[in-house]
Amino acid sequence: MQINNALQASYVLYHTEGCHLCELAAALLNAAEVRYTAIDICDDETLAERYGVSIPVVKAQDERCLCWPFDATQLQEFLGA
């Protein structure tokens, strides 16, 4: 479930507009009923440099990251860690 308030979100999905892999990652997060904030890396040069070749990336509050490719099972393992 994408939310706009980052303080309420448990995770961040780094993505960019028009990225079909990012859409797949969002669908996996939604299917898992994860509260997340989607951040477009194109809006921030530092994020674009850091994640440009890795998106989609799911980042937890404890700074752990799950980079694409991942499936539903790998996402569940990441969420449960």
DASUL-V61026 format. One record per backbone hydrogen bond with DSSP energy under -1.0 kcal/mol. CO is the residue of the C=O (numbers start at 1). NH is the residue of the N-H. Records with the same first field share a line. If there is no record, write none. Layout:
BEGIN
CO: NH, NH
END
This chain:
BEGIN
1: 36
5: 8
11: 37
12: 59
13: 39
14: 57
15: 41
16: 19
19: 23
20: 24
21: 25
22: 26
23: 27
24: 28
25: 29
26: 30
27: 31
28: 32
29: 34
30: 33
35: 10, 11
36: 3
37: 13
39: 15
40: 43
41: 44
44: 48
45: 49
46: 50
47: 51
48: 52
51: 54, 55
54: 68
56: 68
57: 14
58: 66
59: 12
60: 63
64: 60
66: 58
71: 75
72: 76
73: 77
74: 78
75: 79
76: 80
END
